[in-house]
Amino acid sequence: MLHMVLCFTAAGCVFDERAVPMKPGYFAAVTMSDASANHPTNLGYAGGYAEASTREWLGVAQPQLEHLLPPRGRLVMLTDQMTGEQGRPRDVYAWFGRSPSTLNKLTKNWNGMVHTGQAVSRAEAIDQPAPPWPGFEPLWIPVAPDVRLHGRLALVRGADGTPAPGDCVVLIPGFLGDSAILRTRDLAAALYGHGFHVLALELRGHGQVEHYYPDLYYNFGVLETQDLLRVSEWLQDTHPCIRNTGMIGFCWGANHVMLAAWFDGRSPDDPSITPVVARFLDPPSGRRHYTLGVMAFSPVLRWEELMDETDLPHDDMWQNPPMFFFQKVIAARMARKGYPEVSGSLRRLIAYDFASSRLGPSFPVREAYHCLRFLPYRGQPDGDKLEFARVPVLMITAVNDPFLSAQDLADLTARTDNPLVASMIMRGGGHIGFAPYNPPYFYSLILNFFDRNHGAAAFSGTRE
């Protein structure tokens, strides 16, 4: 036990956030030629594979990338493997031979804990912005009257210095995260170096938006989802060089990108949007958004159960380190906002944020829950949101996630028939720690997913 105490307290601790930049030799290219016999339509901008799907793309891409994983790590569970007899979700932990009861214990899930810690930032960019990134410029994007979001944008330029035609990938950090996160910086640089335009975005209540607009409160996805669609429109309207947009999110940011995929394709009478919530939202747009697809790493699918768990304090770090530190983040947020209480309750934080926001103290928060729900909770419906996605959606989690249950992803996958929605459960990576776990695989999966000719959108025909 002493060596663990030293790990947590000493400088250079193994759990400290790590920079994991892209390096030469990391990238392995994927081609879709192996699937051409089944899909006679050509790849490219003119429709792609009209009958292909994200699930098929992943099934072709994964075997070409598995050599990047260690031998034991090549046991990866893909979409179709998550559903068993009669359409029921398979037991993920039995499939991998892991016990879920020990995943939040340091001695039983060391790698999962380490990779999680190395992906989580202890810094923030609220009162002071993060240091500059080469090639990126700060900017403010209008998304609503008197509401602007902060971001860092890099546009790939041609030999004459003008922006080159291409696609733009938007990066969304994790729970209450901002541009201080090293993963965001490193991933932005990798995408930019690979020829993508890149926007690293800070949402309402995050980073510099929190600093300059402290009265603009976070709504955990209700208003932010609409903001993200407006960001996509602004990028293409302001920068004609941007052909398509895509998006990547981590943890709660993964929920944001999944909600955006649903919101883009929802119907005017979507059951997940009650009349009260609808008053604050635009009707469905005729425009398409994030046609390049979205990637969701470690999404918080049963967040209401997580909220229940935070109703009780988790004060013993050794009993449940992830929950201990998560509640510290919640309490720090409450203290910063000057709320009447400072606790680790996610329920109370959401209630305070909603009451202080433009939605107002009389807004029925439970109706917002329905808008944000991906899986049924205590008999309350989820609305089958991902059935409405019309862009590629790839969800990734790890069986050794010490914070969230990987079973949740299989449960959601078994309920989703939309072939544009694909899922993958990896053996390693912890919670959002896929870059520290295996940098070549992490970067190769992302860069191939968004590839102009062989990516999921090209394969599925959703590109514009």
N, C-alpha and C positions, 0 to 999 in steps of 0.2 A: 504493500500500500504506500510506503514512503516514496517509491520512485514515481508513483502517480501524483502525489502531492507536489513533488519537485517539478514534474512536467507542467502542472498548472500554474506554478508560481515563478518559475525561473524564466529569465529572458531567453528568447529563442526557443520557447516551448514547442513541442511537436504539434500542439493543437493550434498554434498561431496561424492566422491567415497567411497564405502563400501566394506569391505571384507565379502564374503558370503561363508564360507567354508562348506563342506559337514559335516553333523552331523548324529550321530546314530538315526535311526528312519525315516530319510528322504526317504530312498529308498523303493519303492513299485515295486515288480516284476510283469512282464507281461508274460503270457503264451499264446501260440498259439493253445492250444488244442481245443479251441472252434471252430477253423476253420478246424479241421481235417476232418470233414465230406465232406467238399467241395474240399479238397486237399489230396488225398490218399497217395501221396509221403511222406516219412519220413523227418523230420527235420534233419539237420546236415550237415556234410561236403560233402557228396556224392550226390550233386545235389540239395538238398533242395526241395522246391516246384517249380517245373519247370514252372508251369503255374500261379504261384502266383505273386503278385506285391507289390511294396511299398505302393500303395494306399490301398490295402487290408490289409496290415500289420497295417497301421495307423488306419484303420477302426476297427480293432480288439483291438489294443492297447489303443486307446483313452478312450473307455468306462471303461477300467480297471484302468485308471489313473485319471479320472475326479473327484474322491472323494478327491483328493489332492487339488483341486481348491475350492475357496469360492463359495457359491451357485450361485451368479450372474456370476462368472467367468466361470461357466460350459457351458456357451453358447460359443461354439467353432465352427468355420466354417472349415469344411474339404474339401478335393479336389472336390468331386462330387457336393458339395453344392455351389461351386463357379461358376458353369455353369448353365445357365437357358435355356429357350426355344431357339431352333435353334442354340444351341451351343454358345450363347452369354454370356459374363461374367455378373454375378449378381451385383447389386449395393450393395457393401459391407456395406456402412454406413447406408443405409436403412435397411439392414438385421439386423444390430446390434442396430439400433435406435440411431446412433450418427451423429452429424453434423461435416463434415470435416472442415468447415470454422473456427472452434474455437479450433482446436487441438493444435495450436501453441500459445495459450493464457494461461498464468499461472492460471488465475481465473477459466478457463473453463476445463482445463485438468491437474489439480494439480498432480494426481497420475502418469499420463504418464510422466510429466516433472520430478517428483521426482525420479522415477525408472530409467529414462534415465540418469539423473545426477549421480545417485549412481553407474552406470555401466561404467562411462567415467572417464578415468585416467587423472589427471592433471600433473602427473609425467612422466618422460621419462628415458629410459635406453640407452642413446646414449654415452655421454661423460663418464658416470660411469655405469657399469652394475648393474642390479637389485640385491638385496641381494640374497644369495644362497637359493635354495629350497631343503629341505630334500629329499634325494634319487636321485636327478637330477645332472647330470654332464654337463658342457658346452662342446660344440664340434663345429667343422666347417665341413660343408658338401660340397664337390665339385660338382658343377652343370654345369660348362662350363669352358673352358680355362681361367685361371686367375680369376674365379668367385667362391667364396665360401660363403655359407650362414651360419649364426650363429643360434645355437639352444641349447636347454636344453633337454637332453634325460634321461629317467628313464627306466631301464629294470627290470622287475619283475624277481626275482631269486628264485631258489628252495632251499631246505634245505642244499644242498652242495655248495651253493653260485654261481652256474652257472646259466646263463639266462634260464628261463623256456620258453617252446614253448607257443606262444600266439599271439595275434593281437596287432598292434600298431596304436594309434590314433594321428594324427598330428593336432596341434592347430594353427590357423592363426588369428592374432588380427585384429582389425578394422582399419579404415583409419589412416595411418602413425603410427600405434601402435607398441608396442614392449613388451618385457618381464616385464616391469614395471607395466603392467595392473594387478590389483588384481584378476580380473575375470579369466585371463589366469592361474595365479598361483593356484587359488582355484580349477578350473576345472581340471587342470593337476593333482593336488593332489587327487581329487575324482576319476578320471579314474585310476590312479596308484594304489590307495587303493582298487579298485574294480578288480584288476588283469590284467589291460591293460598295455602294454608298451606305453610310451607317449613321443612325441616330441613336444616341444613348439618352433616354428620356427619364425625367423625374416627374412624378405624378403630383396631384394635389396632396398637400401635407408632407411632401418629401423634399429633401435636399434644399436647393436654393428657392424652390417654390414656397417651402415652409418658412424660409428666412424672410423673403420679401412680401409674402402674403400670409402672415400667421393666422389670419381670420378665415382662410380658405381651408376648410377642414376636409379630411379624408373620409370617403364614404365606402371604402372597401370594395368598390366595383360598380355601385349603382350609377353614379354619374361618370366615373372614370372610364367605363366601357364606351359610352358615347364619346368621351374625349378622345379615345384611341381611334375611333373611326374618323373623327375630324382631323386628327393628326395625319392619318393616311391621305385624306383629301388635300390637306394643306401642303404636304410634301409634293404631291403630284401637280397641284395647281401653281405652286410657287417655283418649283424646279422641274420644268418640262423634260429634263434629262432623265427623270425617274420614271421608269416604265411600270414596274410593279413594286409593291411593298410586301415585306414579310415581317415576322415578329418572333422574338424569343423571350420567354419569361421563366423565372425561377421561383419556387415556393409559392407564396401568394401572388407573385407576378405571373406565375404559370396560370393561375386561375384567371387573371386578367386577360391573357391572350386567348384562353379557351372561351371566355365570355364574349370577347370580341368576335370570334369566329361564329358563335351563335347569333349575336346581335346583328351581324352583317346579313345573315340569311333568314332571320326570324320573320314570322308572318305578322300582319297588322293586328291580329287578335291573339297574339301569343299568350298562352295561359300563365306563363311565368311573370307577366307584367300586369299587375292589377291596375284598375283605373286610377288609384291614388298615385302609384309610381309613374304611370303613363303621363301624368300631368307635367312631370319634370323632364320628359324625354321626347326626342323627335320621333315622328313615325318612320317606318323603314324607308331607307333611301334607295333610289334607283341605281345608285353607284355600287360598284363592287370594291371591297376593301381587303387588303392583305392577300391578294391573289397568288402571291408567292408561297403562301402557307404559313403556319405557325407551329412552333415547337414549345412544349410545356415540360420543363424539368421539375420533378418532385412536386406536382400540384397537391394542394391541400383539399382533397376531395370530400372528406367528411369533416369539414371545419366546424360544424355545429357540435359534433362529439368532442372535438378539441376544445371548443369553447366550454363545454360542460366540465371537462377535466381541469380547466383553469379556475373553476369556481372554488376549488380548494387550493391552499398554498402548497407548493412543493419546495420546502426550505432546505431539504437535505440533498446537496449536490450529488452525493455518492449513490443515492437511491435512484435518481432519474436525472442525469445531467442535462439532457436536451430540454426537458420541461423546466428545470431550475433556471437555465439561462433564458429561455423564452419568456418566462414570467419577469425576469429582470428587465428585458427589453420593453415589455408592456408597462411595467412600473416606471421606467425612465421616461416613457412617452407621456404617461399621466402627469408626472412631475413637471416636465417641460411645458405642458399645456396648462398647468395650474388648476387641475381638476380638484374637486372637493375631497377626493380620496386618492391615495397612491397604493395600488395593489397589483397583483399579477393576473387579474381577471380580464380575459379578453372580452367577455360579455359586457362588463362595465365600461371598458375602453370604447367599444363600438357604440354603446348607448350615449356616452358623453360626446363622442365625435359627431354622431348624427344629430344630437340635440343642439350642438353648437354650430352646425353647418347650415348651408342655405336651405336645406330641407326643413329645418325648424324643429323646435322641441315637441310639436304635436304630431310629427310624422310617425306613422306606425312602423316601427323598426321591423316587426315580424313580417311585414309585407316585403321589405327589402330582403329579408332572409330567403324568401321564395324566389326572388329574382337572382340570387347568388348561388342557389343550391344545385349541386350536380348529382347527388344521390338522395333517395328518400330518407327522411329523418322522422322517426316516431309517427309514422303513418302519414306524414305530409309529403306531397308529391314533389318531384324534381323538374318536371316539365320536359324531360327528354331533350334537353337543349342541343346536344351535339348532333341530333338527327337533322338539325336545320343548317349545319355547317356546309358551306359550298366551296370551301377552300381546304387544302390538305391540312390535317391536324395530326401531329405526332406527339404522343405523351410518353414520357420516359420516367421511370422510377427505379429504385434499387431494392432488392430483397433485404439488404442489410441496413436500410434506413432506420436509424435509432429513434426518429421523431414521429414518423407517420407509418401507417400500415401499408405495405405493398399490396395487400389483398384488396384494398379499395380500388386500385386500378383495374384489377381483374373483374371486380364486381361491376364497375362502370362499363368496361369493355363488353361484358356479356349482355348488357342491356342495350348496347348501341349497334344498330344495323348499318349505319352510314358507312359505305366503303371508303369514304374520304378520311375517316378517323381511324388511326392506327395506334397501337400501343406496344411498349417494350418494357420488360422488367429485366434489369441487369443483376448480375451476381454481386457486383461491388459498386461503390460510389456514395454510399451513405445517403445523407440528405443534401442535395444539390452539390455534392462533392465529386462530380464526374470528371472535372478537369484534373484535380490532384490524383484521382484514382488511375486515370489512363489518358494523358493528354493527346496522344495520337488518335485514339478512337474518338474522343470528345470532339476534337476539331474536325476530323474527317467526316463524322456523321453530320455535323452541322453544315459544313461547306458543301457536301454532296446533296444534302436535302434541298438547299437553295440553288443548286447549280442550274444554269440557264438551259442547258441541253439535256442533262440527265437527272435533274432533280425531281422531287415529288410533283411539283406543279407542272413541269414539262410533261412528265409521265401521265399525269391525270388530266391534262388539258385545261387547267384553270388559269393559265397565264393570259394576260391581255397583250 
